[in-house]
Amino acid sequence: MAGITGAHKAKGMESPVFESGDDTWAPSGAAFAGESDFYVGGLAGEELMRFDVETDDMDVVLETDDDNLYVLTNNTDGRGNPEDLDDMLLILPVE
């Protein structure tokens, strides 16, 4: 099966809407928010990026180039008995 990588083009193939170029992000997750914002978490770059599907603009929303540990808690996935403060982003300083 033939394919293309990144921004390459080939007859009968669809190029990706956006891609990482020569670098890899090592994406760990992605989600849409609102009408046009597509968020991608990158393990390799330790950052959260936002891609606007209407304008093709991409920017870094959060970089984790500090000495903190980021922990995401969740209990509102439909199981258990979730409470108001169950989904939190905790930022813990690492010593």
C-alpha positions, 0 to 999 in steps of 0.5 A: 500500500502506497502512502505519503509522509508529512507535507508530501503530495501524491496523486490520489492521496490526501495530504495531512491538515497539519504535520510536525515537519522534520521534528517529531512531537510524539503525540500523546493525545488530541482533542477538539475544543470549540469550533476550530481549535485542535489541541495536541499534547507532545511528549517529545517537545513536552508541550501542548500545541493548539492548531486552528483548523480554519486559519492553519495557525499553530501555537504552543499553549503550554511548555513544560521546560521547568522543574515541575511535575504535572499530574492530571486527576480524573474521576468524571469518566462515568464511573464512580461518584465524581465530585466538583474537584475531581478533575484537576491539573496539579503542578508539583515542584520537583526538588 
